[in-house]
Amino acid sequence: MEGGIWAFYYLQSEDGEDRSHPNAYRLPGISPGADVTLADVLKSFPLRNPSAFHFRFRLNSSKGNTFYWLDVTQPTQKVPVAGGRVIIKLLRLERPQKPVSAQPSSANSDFLSAMDPLAARAAPAAQTSPSKSVQRDPPKFDDDNGQTVGPVTMAEMQAHSKSTSDGSNVYNPNLVDKSTKSEDVRRAMEERERQVQRDVEKARDDLRKREEATRNMTAMKESANTVLGPKLKGWAEDNGRVKNIRTLLSTMHQVMWTDSKWSEVNMGKLIQPNDVKKHYRKAMIVVHPDKSGGRNAEQLLIAERVFAALNTAWDDFQKANPC
């Protein structure tokens, strides 16, 4: 049997091609465990004009449970070997042009027109102006429908970014040397870098704003607590113990803010356990943390303290009155 190792490849974003059903060819003269370079891969590459493709190679993580794709552009660079074989993802940079079909001769056209008048009327619509040039879409470099698996840790990526024995840098966090790329590839890579930088700056700015808003709200709530704290404590507690649920519900209007949508509840409406349960749930709708949007610091403080006191009193009430 011929020596060497196998190389598996598929073409990204092309009909009939996917990672689960790759093409394969053998790299002759390479023993298992030996280093493989891009030149070795290109030497036996079965498709014509390898320079028309962008090569990415699968690199397994150290744990073996995931992998990422590695750009290799220099012939002397080593390519990763995954499980004793080379796995390649190709992106075609130059699409092959389909040959233009020959137009039927005038004699044939006249014959067809005589046989089928409908064909004669439909023929002019099918003709296209030769002066119009065909626009070629730029290559797409987005992820190919989840076939690129990840992520890996930054430590693993940085470990692989160190220079190999031949002095080449297999992985560069700033992508590969753009001078070796076509104009379309270089433009796409630069735009991707700019977009990543914009996303990072936006995320940092959003985080700073959220942290600043949290700090400001905490400071305002602490300031409000110096004024409202004694009143809320007197409403909720009696000699250090939380008051019973009926007392809290019937006096809750005394500590609530204006326009809180809470009305005074008469003690006579809290005699039956089911009535207590009904008004407790109504109170929860008003002071629950999920309903805190748009409230100022004083309102948030009141809602938090009332919510905590009602829940404690409700737990005590349920022990004696399961309902």
VMD Tcl script that draws the C-alpha trace (Angstrom):
set ca {
  {0.00 0.00 0.00}
  {1.25 3.48 -0.85}
  {2.75 5.33 2.12}
  {1.69 8.72 3.41}
  {-1.21 10.19 5.35}
  {-4.69 11.21 4.28}
  {-5.93 14.75 3.77}
  {-9.66 15.44 3.92}
  {-11.13 18.66 2.54}
  {-14.42 20.34 1.68}
  {-15.32 23.62 -0.04}
  {-17.13 26.11 2.15}
  {-20.52 27.48 1.00}
  {-20.69 25.39 -2.18}
  {-23.49 23.06 -3.24}
  {-22.87 19.42 -2.43}
  {-20.02 20.20 -0.02}
  {-20.11 19.86 3.78}
  {-17.79 18.85 6.59}
  {-19.62 15.57 7.30}
  {-18.94 14.25 3.75}
  {-15.44 15.47 2.84}
  {-13.29 14.76 -0.19}
  {-9.96 13.00 0.37}
  {-6.53 12.52 -1.15}
  {-3.24 11.08 0.07}
  {-0.07 12.99 0.95}
  {2.63 10.56 -0.24}
  {6.01 10.20 1.39}
  {4.92 11.49 4.81}
  {5.14 9.03 7.67}
  {2.67 9.17 10.58}
  {3.85 11.62 13.24}
  {6.06 13.62 10.86}
  {5.64 17.36 10.32}
  {3.44 18.42 7.41}
  {3.83 21.78 5.67}
  {1.53 23.68 3.37}
  {3.88 22.80 0.51}
  {3.23 19.09 1.16}
  {-0.51 19.74 1.02}
  {-0.29 21.73 -2.22}
  {2.03 19.23 -3.92}
  {-0.70 16.58 -4.23}
  {-3.72 18.90 -4.16}
  {-6.20 17.41 -6.68}
  {-7.92 20.63 -7.77}
  {-6.43 22.87 -10.42}
  {-4.91 26.22 -9.48}
  {-4.50 25.92 -5.67}
  {-3.83 29.67 -5.48}
  {-7.52 30.19 -6.21}
  {-8.36 28.83 -2.73}
  {-7.92 30.05 0.82}
  {-6.74 27.20 3.10}
  {-7.84 26.68 6.70}
  {-6.75 23.69 8.77}
  {-8.44 22.06 11.71}
  {-6.52 22.33 15.00}
  {-7.81 20.30 17.95}
  {-7.73 21.83 21.42}
  {-5.49 20.33 24.07}
  {-8.49 18.71 25.77}
  {-9.65 17.19 22.48}
  {-13.29 18.16 23.00}
  {-13.33 21.04 20.53}
  {-11.29 22.64 17.74}
  {-10.84 25.79 15.70}
  {-9.73 26.64 12.15}
  {-6.23 27.89 11.49}
  {-5.16 30.08 8.53}
  {-1.89 28.93 6.92}
  {-0.55 30.88 3.94}
  {3.21 30.28 3.64}
  {4.40 27.05 1.98}
  {7.02 26.49 4.71}
  {4.53 26.78 7.54}
  {3.55 23.64 9.37}
  {-0.09 22.62 9.30}
  {-1.83 20.88 12.21}
  {-2.54 17.15 12.05}
  {-5.80 16.05 13.70}
  {-6.08 12.39 14.59}
  {-3.34 11.35 12.18}
  {-4.84 13.18 9.21}
  {-4.98 16.68 7.77}
  {-8.44 18.27 7.68}
  {-8.89 21.27 5.39}
  {-11.65 23.81 4.85}
  {-11.36 25.64 1.51}
  {-12.82 28.94 0.44}
  {-12.85 29.49 -3.30}
  {-11.59 32.99 -4.08}
  {-12.19 32.85 -7.82}
  {-15.45 31.40 -9.09}
  {-15.18 29.47 -12.37}
  {-17.05 31.11 -15.23}
  {-19.63 28.97 -16.98}
  {-19.20 28.89 -20.77}
  {-21.78 30.87 -22.67}
  {-24.02 28.56 -24.65}
  {-23.97 29.11 -28.40}
  {-26.94 30.91 -29.89}
  {-29.00 28.85 -32.37}
  {-28.49 29.72 -35.98}
  {-31.01 31.86 -37.77}
  {-32.07 28.88 -39.89}
  {-32.89 26.84 -36.81}
  {-34.69 29.82 -35.28}
  {-36.84 30.27 -38.36}
  {-37.66 26.56 -38.37}
  {-38.65 26.60 -34.68}
  {-40.73 29.73 -35.18}
  {-42.61 28.10 -38.02}
  {-43.29 24.99 -35.92}
  {-44.24 26.86 -32.72}
  {-45.50 30.45 -32.95}
  {-45.39 30.75 -29.13}
  {-41.64 30.12 -29.19}
  {-41.21 32.97 -31.65}
  {-42.96 35.41 -29.33}
  {-41.08 34.21 -26.25}
  {-37.63 34.29 -27.87}
  {-36.97 38.07 -27.67}
  {-37.65 38.10 -23.93}
  {-34.99 35.47 -23.36}
  {-32.27 37.44 -25.16}
  {-29.95 39.53 -23.04}
  {-27.91 42.55 -23.99}
  {-24.23 41.69 -24.47}
  {-23.28 45.18 -23.27}
  {-24.31 44.44 -19.66}
  {-21.45 43.06 -17.58}
  {-22.06 40.37 -14.98}
  {-21.49 41.60 -11.42}
  {-19.48 39.14 -9.30}
  {-20.41 39.03 -5.63}
  {-17.47 39.28 -3.23}
  {-16.58 36.07 -1.38}
  {-18.43 35.45 1.88}
  {-16.21 34.92 4.88}
  {-18.89 34.49 7.54}
  {-19.17 31.29 9.56}
  {-20.48 28.44 7.41}
  {-23.72 27.53 9.22}
  {-22.17 26.28 12.42}
  {-19.60 23.98 10.83}
  {-16.81 25.90 12.55}
  {-16.82 24.56 16.09}
  {-15.57 26.37 19.17}
  {-14.72 28.20 21.25}
  {-11.30 27.39 22.66}
  {-9.58 29.10 25.57}
  {-7.38 32.13 25.04}
  {-4.51 30.26 26.71}
  {-4.68 27.55 24.04}
  {-4.70 30.12 21.24}
  {-1.77 32.02 22.72}
  {0.18 28.81 23.26}
  {-0.16 27.96 19.58}
  {0.76 31.49 18.51}
  {4.40 30.98 19.51}
  {6.86 30.51 16.67}
  {7.50 26.98 15.50}
  {10.90 25.42 14.92}
  {11.17 26.81 11.39}
  {10.55 30.35 12.65}
  {7.09 30.75 11.13}
  {4.17 32.01 13.15}
  {1.35 29.50 12.65}
  {-1.30 31.56 14.43}
  {-1.40 35.32 14.77}
  {-4.10 36.93 16.93}
  {-4.13 39.82 14.44}
  {-4.88 37.36 11.62}
  {-2.44 36.45 8.91}
  {-0.21 38.56 6.67}
  {-2.65 40.54 4.54}
  {-0.08 41.23 1.85}
  {-0.42 37.62 0.70}
  {-4.19 37.92 0.26}
  {-6.29 39.03 -2.66}
  {-8.00 42.41 -2.54}
  {-11.39 40.88 -1.64}
  {-9.94 38.81 1.19}
  {-7.89 41.70 2.55}
  {-10.88 44.04 2.49}
  {-13.07 41.49 4.29}
  {-10.40 40.83 6.94}
  {-9.90 44.53 7.64}
  {-13.64 45.14 7.91}
  {-13.96 42.22 10.31}
  {-11.19 43.67 12.51}
  {-12.88 47.07 12.54}
  {-16.25 45.52 13.42}
  {-14.71 43.50 16.26}
  {-13.07 46.64 17.64}
  {-16.38 48.53 17.42}
  {-18.19 45.72 19.24}
  {-15.54 45.62 21.98}
  {-15.69 49.38 22.52}
  {-19.49 49.34 22.60}
  {-19.53 46.48 25.12}
  {-17.04 48.32 27.34}
  {-19.05 51.53 27.15}
  {-22.29 49.72 28.00}
  {-20.62 48.00 30.95}
  {-19.26 51.29 32.27}
  {-22.69 52.89 32.01}
  {-24.39 50.00 33.82}
  {-21.81 50.00 36.61}
  {-22.07 53.77 37.01}
  {-25.89 53.61 37.10}
  {-25.73 50.85 39.73}
  {-23.33 52.87 41.89}
  {-25.48 55.99 41.62}
  {-28.67 54.10 42.47}
  {-27.02 52.44 45.48}
  {-25.84 55.81 46.78}
  {-29.29 57.37 46.35}
  {-30.99 54.43 48.10}
  {-28.59 54.73 51.03}
  {-29.41 58.43 51.24}
  {-33.15 57.69 51.12}
  {-32.77 55.05 53.82}
  {-31.57 57.66 56.32}
  {-34.93 59.43 55.92}
  {-37.37 56.58 55.27}
  {-35.65 53.77 57.16}
  {-37.10 54.49 60.62}
  {-40.64 54.84 59.24}
  {-40.41 51.56 57.30}
  {-38.94 49.76 60.30}
  {-41.75 50.99 62.54}
  {-44.33 49.83 60.02}
  {-42.83 46.36 59.54}
  {-41.61 45.40 63.03}
  {-42.81 45.28 66.61}
  {-40.07 44.81 69.20}
  {-37.74 43.35 66.57}
  {-40.28 40.89 65.12}
  {-42.15 41.26 61.84}
  {-45.81 42.09 62.41}
  {-48.55 39.70 61.27}
  {-49.71 39.77 57.67}
  {-53.13 41.29 58.43}
  {-51.60 44.26 60.22}
  {-49.10 44.86 57.42}
  {-51.70 44.71 54.66}
  {-54.14 46.99 56.48}
  {-51.46 49.63 57.16}
  {-49.41 49.27 53.98}
  {-50.96 52.42 52.48}
  {-49.21 54.48 55.18}
  {-45.74 53.78 53.78}
  {-46.43 53.47 50.06}
  {-45.55 56.31 47.69}
  {-48.05 58.43 45.80}
  {-49.42 56.83 42.62}
  {-48.29 53.38 43.77}
  {-51.66 51.90 42.70}
  {-52.21 50.54 46.20}
  {-55.40 51.35 48.09}
  {-56.12 51.05 51.80}
  {-57.46 47.64 52.85}
  {-59.92 47.54 55.76}
  {-59.16 44.98 58.44}
  {-62.69 43.64 58.02}
  {-61.71 42.40 54.54}
  {-58.85 40.32 55.95}
  {-60.74 37.99 58.29}
  {-60.84 34.86 56.11}
  {-57.52 33.20 55.11}
  {-58.49 33.26 51.44}
  {-59.11 37.03 51.68}
  {-55.64 37.46 53.17}
  {-54.18 35.42 50.34}
  {-55.98 37.51 47.71}
  {-54.75 40.85 49.09}
  {-51.24 39.49 49.64}
  {-51.03 38.60 45.96}
  {-52.29 42.05 44.99}
  {-49.58 43.60 47.14}
  {-46.95 41.41 45.47}
  {-47.98 42.75 42.06}
  {-47.19 46.28 43.27}
  {-43.90 45.74 45.13}
  {-42.37 42.76 43.33}
  {-38.81 43.46 42.02}
  {-39.90 42.49 38.49}
  {-42.20 45.55 38.52}
  {-39.47 48.00 39.52}
  {-38.83 49.53 36.10}
  {-38.91 53.33 36.03}
  {-38.92 53.83 39.80}
  {-36.69 56.28 41.62}
  {-34.44 55.46 44.56}
  {-37.06 56.18 47.26}
  {-39.70 54.06 45.54}
  {-37.26 51.18 45.05}
  {-36.29 51.30 48.72}
  {-39.91 51.24 49.88}
  {-40.81 48.40 47.48}
  {-37.85 46.29 48.62}
  {-38.58 46.73 52.33}
  {-42.32 46.11 51.94}
  {-41.69 43.07 49.74}
  {-39.34 41.52 52.31}
  {-41.67 42.19 55.28}
  {-44.77 40.83 53.52}
  {-43.01 37.63 52.46}
  {-41.74 36.96 55.98}
  {-45.21 37.58 57.47}
  {-46.83 35.43 54.77}
  {-44.56 32.49 55.56}
  {-45.54 32.72 59.25}
  {-49.22 33.00 58.30}
  {-49.12 29.90 56.10}
  {-47.74 27.76 58.91}
  {-50.92 28.30 60.91}
  {-53.33 28.80 58.01}
  {-52.47 26.59 55.02}
  {-54.47 27.76 52.03}
}
mol new
graphics top color blue
foreach p $ca { graphics top sphere $p radius 0.5 }
foreach p [lrange $ca 0 end-1] q [lrange $ca 1 end] { graphics top cylinder $p $q radius 0.2 }
display resetview
